[in-house]
Amino acid sequence: MSGFSTAWLDARYRADEAARNPETEAAVWSMCSGIQPLRVLDLGAGTCAAFRHLAPRGPARQRWTALEQDPLLLGAAQQLLPGWAAGAGYTAGPDAGGWAFRSSSQALHLRMIGGDLHSGAAWEAAGPQDLIVAHALLDLCSAEQLRALAARISGQAQGLYALLNYTGMRAWPQMPEDGAVFGWYEAHMQRPQPFGRACGREAPAVLREAFAALGWQVRSGVSRWVLGPGEQAMHAFLLGFMEQSIPEMAEGPGGLALFRRWLAARRAQSQAGQLTLDVEHEDLLAAAHGLLPG
């Protein structure tokens, strides 16, 4: 699950911060209350965005493992963390094969390991955990991969917090071509690949089914990017992703011409301060039976 640029991850960080579902996050901390230190494995950690958001909101003592197969992203995280720590009120420094972050109320430890989230060796290196975090990741996996992950998680942790799983997109002002364009975009997300067909917007349903079969409880809530007229940088990234992906999915010359007209109109709207993109996600918490109320 590599191939994302640091520029894109930096650009989306603020949108992710605003989108996260507060009720689902509150259930995470309720489930984890009393666990000291809290052991967290961050799958496909990228530049450690999940750590930077969640760790300051968690218990006093935490031990995080960031699993990421892209060494460039791990290197970028190493560069980001000292500045983030200073701004968040932590002292930071190397410690026991990782990073130590200390404030007046918290002691955090973070280690980074390279590896594929589907590799048994990576999970063995990570060791037992209390919570698994997957941030903007699992919609890129196939149903078979998600079922295998659920089984692995159930044997190695007490819960999974899967944030920002894509479930749909809309745009304002609406255009007649929106349905076709967004349909092609989602079809590209779910196109056949060497590992299978990515779940895309079906990922939350696959996860619910997989964990229910294991006897786990599941809670979820909507997490939405609302990218209004002031978000031209995010518009540019998303429209650029569509420009790269949709031509192979558009149906014939007429479909490609339709998409190009739509793309030109949306770029003009963005530049004129007239475009809003609404990208809907789902935040999901799965927990071993009895750990969530109700």
URCORZI-V572297 format. One record per residue. N is the residue number from 1. PHI is phi in radians with two decimals (NA if undefined). NEAR is the number of other C-alpha atoms within 12 Angstrom. D_LAST is the distance of its C-alpha to the last C-alpha in Angstrom with 1 decimal. Layout:
# URCORZI-V572297
{{N:PHI:NEAR:D_LAST} {N:PHI:NEAR:D_LAST}}
This chain:
# URCORZI-V572297
{{1:NA:29:34.7} {2:-1.89:25:37.6} {3:1.84:16:40.0} {4:-1.57:27:38.4} {5:-1.45:19:40.8} {6:-1.13:25:40.2} {7:-1.08:18:41.4} {8:-1.15:24:38.6} {9:-1.11:29:35.9} {10:-1.15:24:37.5} {11:-1.14:23:37.7} {12:-1.47:32:34.0} {13:-1.01:26:32.7} {14:-1.17:21:32.7} {15:-1.12:31:31.2} {16:-1.10:34:28.3} {17:-1.01:25:27.9} {18:-1.29:18:27.6} {19:-1.50:31:25.4} {20:-0.95:35:22.4} {21:-1.36:30:19.1} {22:-1.18:24:18.3} {23:-1.17:20:14.5} {24:-1.16:30:14.1} {25:-1.11:36:16.6} {26:-1.08:24:14.9} {27:-1.14:30:11.7} {28:-1.06:40:14.4} {29:-1.23:29:16.0} {30:-1.12:21:13.0} {31:-1.11:31:12.4} {32:-1.60:35:16.1} {33:-1.07:22:16.9} {34:1.56:15:19.3} {35:-1.53:22:20.6} {36:-2.45:19:24.4} {37:-1.35:23:25.9} {38:-1.44:35:23.3} {39:-1.71:35:24.7} {40:-2.22:45:24.3} {41:-1.93:46:26.0} {42:-1.76:46:26.8} {43:-1.42:45:27.8} {44:0.95:41:30.8} {45:-1.15:44:30.9} {46:1.04:43:34.0} {47:-1.69:40:35.2} {48:1.14:41:32.0} {49:-1.10:38:30.5} {50:-1.13:40:27.0} {51:-1.06:40:28.3} {52:-1.10:35:30.2} {53:-1.43:25:27.2} {54:-1.46:30:24.4} {55:-0.99:38:26.3} {56:-1.12:29:27.5} {57:-1.66:24:23.9} {58:-1.70:35:22.6} {59:-1.18:26:23.3} {60:-1.14:26:26.9} {61:-2.14:29:27.7} {62:-2.43:36:27.0} {63:-2.24:38:28.7} {64:-1.83:41:28.6} {65:-2.12:41:30.3} {66:-1.73:45:31.3} {67:-1.80:44:32.2} {68:-2.60:39:34.5} {69:-1.55:28:37.3} {70:-1.66:28:39.5} {71:-1.12:27:41.7} {72:-1.14:20:42.7} {73:-1.23:33:39.2} {74:-1.10:31:38.9} {75:-1.11:21:42.3} {76:-1.13:26:41.2} {77:-1.08:33:38.2} {78:-1.04:27:40.6} {79:-1.31:16:42.6} {80:-1.33:24:39.8} {81:-1.10:30:38.1} {82:-1.05:23:40.8} {83:-1.15:19:41.1} {84:-1.04:23:37.3} {85:-1.04:27:37.2} {86:-1.07:17:40.0} {87:-1.22:15:38.5} {88:-1.65:21:35.1} {89:1.56:18:36.7} {90:-1.89:26:36.8} {91:-1.57:24:39.8} {92:-2.37:27:39.8} {93:-3.03:23:41.8} {94:-1.14:19:42.0} {95:-2.86:16:40.5} {96:0.83:12:40.0} {97:1.35:14:40.2} {98:-2.83:21:38.2} {99:-2.07:28:37.7} {100:-1.97:26:36.8} {101:-2.19:36:35.5} {102:-2.25:27:35.7} {103:-2.30:21:35.1} {104:-1.16:14:35.2} {105:-2.18:18:31.5} {106:-2.42:26:30.7} {107:-2.26:29:32.1} {108:-1.99:39:31.2} {109:-2.22:35:32.8} {110:-2.30:39:33.0} {111:-2.08:34:34.8} {112:-2.04:39:35.7} {113:-2.28:34:36.3} {114:-1.54:30:37.8} {115:2.79:29:36.5} {116:-1.53:26:34.8} {117:-1.12:37:31.0} {118:-1.66:29:31.6} {119:-1.61:20:34.0} {120:-1.06:17:33.3} {121:-1.11:15:35.8} {122:-1.14:26:33.9} {123:-1.18:30:30.7} {124:-1.12:21:32.8} {125:-1.15:22:34.4} {126:-1.23:35:31.1} {127:1.39:25:29.9} {128:-1.06:25:26.5} {129:-2.38:32:23.9} {130:-1.68:37:20.6} {131:-2.38:41:19.8} {132:-1.84:46:21.6} {133:-2.04:43:22.4} {134:-2.34:42:24.1} {135:-1.90:44:25.5} {136:0.93:42:27.1} {137:-2.37:36:27.8} {138:-1.29:43:25.8} {139:-1.23:37:27.1} {140:-1.55:36:30.5} {141:-1.67:38:29.5} {142:-1.41:32:30.1} {143:-1.06:29:27.5} {144:-1.10:22:29.0} {145:-1.13:26:28.7} {146:-1.16:37:25.0} {147:-1.13:28:24.3} {148:-1.15:23:26.5} {149:-1.10:34:24.8} {150:-1.03:38:21.3} {151:-1.12:27:22.9} {152:-1.16:29:24.7} {153:-1.08:40:21.8} {154:-1.10:30:19.7} {155:-1.67:25:22.8} {156:-2.30:27:23.5} {157:-2.69:30:20.4} {158:-1.78:36:16.8} {159:-2.83:44:15.9} {160:-2.17:48:17.6} {161:-1.97:47:17.9} {162:-1.87:46:20.1} {163:-1.77:45:21.6} {164:0.99:44:23.9} {165:-1.59:41:24.0} {166:-1.05:39:26.5} {167:-2.28:33:25.7} {168:2.84:30:28.8} {169:-2.55:28:31.7} {170:-2.38:29:33.6} {171:-2.49:33:36.7} {172:-2.26:23:38.5} {173:-1.16:21:41.1} {174:-1.21:20:40.3} {175:-2.26:21:42.9} {176:-1.03:16:43.6} {177:-1.44:25:43.4} {178:-0.98:25:39.8} {179:-1.04:20:38.3} {180:-1.14:24:40.7} {181:-1.13:36:40.6} {182:-1.19:35:36.9} {183:-1.12:27:36.8} {184:-1.13:29:39.4} {185:-1.06:33:37.6} {186:-1.24:30:34.4} {187:-1.11:28:36.6} {188:-1.17:28:38.2} {189:-1.00:33:34.9} {190:-1.78:27:34.2} {191:-1.14:23:37.8} {192:-1.07:16:38.7} {193:-2.35:14:39.1} {194:-0.96:9:40.2} {195:-1.54:18:36.6} {196:2.18:17:35.6} {197:-1.78:25:34.2} {198:-1.05:30:31.9} {199:-1.26:34:28.6} {200:0.98:35:29.0} {201:-1.19:36:26.7} {202:-1.47:29:25.2} {203:-0.99:38:23.7} {204:-1.02:40:20.1} {205:-1.14:27:20.0} {206:-1.11:30:21.7} {207:-1.13:44:19.3} {208:-1.02:30:16.2} {209:-1.12:22:18.2} {210:-1.14:28:19.4} {211:-1.32:34:16.2} {212:-1.06:22:14.6} {213:-1.13:19:17.8} {214:-1.61:24:17.3} {215:1.45:19:13.9} {216:-1.56:29:12.2} {217:-1.63:30:9.1} {218:-2.34:36:10.5} {219:-2.19:36:10.3} {220:-2.67:32:13.7} {221:-2.75:28:16.0} {222:-1.30:29:19.7} {223:-2.28:32:22.3} {224:-2.18:29:25.7} {225:-1.49:35:29.2} {226:-1.99:29:31.4} {227:-1.77:34:34.8} {228:-1.44:26:37.2} {229:-1.04:26:41.0} {230:-1.50:20:41.0} {231:-1.92:27:39.4} {232:-1.07:27:42.5} {233:-1.12:27:41.9} {234:-1.19:34:38.6} {235:-0.95:36:40.1} {236:-1.08:30:42.9} {237:-1.09:25:40.7} {238:-1.15:32:38.7} {239:-1.16:31:41.8} {240:-1.15:22:43.5} {241:-1.06:21:40.9} {242:-1.13:32:41.4} {243:-1.07:28:45.1} {244:-1.34:20:44.9} {245:-1.78:25:42.6} {246:-1.24:33:43.2} {247:-0.92:26:46.9} {248:-1.35:20:46.2} {249:-1.83:26:43.8} {250:-1.06:28:45.7} {251:-1.57:18:47.5} {252:1.29:13:51.3} {253:-1.02:13:53.6} {254:-1.14:13:52.4} {255:-1.16:21:48.7} {256:-1.16:24:49.8} {257:-1.12:18:52.0} {258:-1.02:25:49.1} {259:-1.11:36:46.9} {260:-1.13:24:49.6} {261:-1.14:20:50.3} {262:-1.05:29:46.6} {263:-1.10:31:46.4} {264:-1.10:19:49.6} {265:-1.14:24:48.3} {266:-1.18:35:45.0} {267:-1.15:29:46.8} {268:-1.14:19:49.2} {269:-1.09:28:46.4} {270:-1.08:30:44.7} {271:-1.13:21:48.1} {272:-1.53:16:48.7} {273:1.26:21:45.4} {274:-2.09:23:44.2} {275:-1.89:32:41.4} {276:-2.21:30:37.6} {277:-1.92:37:35.5} {278:-1.96:29:31.8} {279:-1.92:31:30.0} {280:-1.65:29:26.4} {281:-2.27:37:24.0} {282:-2.30:42:20.3} {283:-1.65:44:18.5} {284:-2.29:44:16.0} {285:-2.07:45:13.8} {286:-2.00:43:13.2} {287:-2.43:41:12.1} {288:-1.00:31:12.7} {289:-0.94:20:10.3} {290:1.63:15:8.4} {291:-1.54:25:9.3} {292:-1.95:24:6.5} {293:-1.13:14:3.8} {294:1.37:9:0.0}}
